[in-house]
Amino acid sequence: MQIYYKSDVGLVRKNNQDYCLCKKISDDFAWAVVCDGMGGAKGGNIASSEACKEIEKVLEKDLKKDMSNEDLKKLMKKAVASANEKVFKMSCEDDNLDGMGTTVELTVIKDETAHIVHAGDSRVYKISGTDIFQETKDHSLVQQLVDLGQITPEEARVHPSKNYITRALGVEPYLETDYITAPFRKNDILLMCTDGLSNYFGSEELLAAVRSFDDDKKIAEGLVNIAKECGGSDNITVAVLINK
């Protein structure tokens, strides 16, 4: 297992409201979490960082290699729920943080399976050979319009309402999350990112960009640089997990 990640403020924002934490426990056991905060200059930073740190705290305490898949699912959802409770409580206790929240992508790799808990419009992609799969589905207004056939995925990327998300950690006392599993076999790549990257790429364009790098170590930073070359209008975070 190899893990590389990069987070960048981009070219327009004054501060970085994205946050990312990753840990390789063994060659086939690892976790990563990516969050994209919202709620003002201060609130967004706090929501994303506190969410990641709370999730890390729960995983560090209870994550075990020999736990069943069902127990792993429960633990991941517990970690995200704990982070939701913490961020929501902070927003209620401080008027300056009112309304803050964050997307969340939590992935645990265990025994050639990727386990994902997801809320918001940050994304997880899997690249396997010449194929790319978007494992998560955005919780956003424009995704609802795509589902209804009113706009295309290409139009969604530039839609004026593309930043309106329908689920976010820390905004309400309870957060509904998606749980997804996907095979993660030898030479597969799992790519986690905020919309500061995905807004500039269709799936096939992202696949081509990833495959253009001759060194796996260059993927995360290289994708961030491409997003900045395209305008860098938002914070950009990329985490890459590779099953070698």
Secondary structure, DSSP 8 states (H G I E B T S, - for coil): -EEEEEEE-TTT-SS--EEEEEEEEETTEEEEEEEEEESHHHHHHHHHHHHHHHHHHHHHHH--TTS-HHHHHHHHHHHHHHHHHHHHHHHHH-GGGTT-EE-EEEEEEETTEEEEEEESS-EEEEEETTEEEE-S---BHHHHHHHTTSS-HHHHTT-TTTT-BS--BTSSSS---EEEEEE--TT-EEEEE-HHHHTT--HHHHHHHHHT-SSGGGHHHHHHHHHHHTT--S-EEEEEEE--
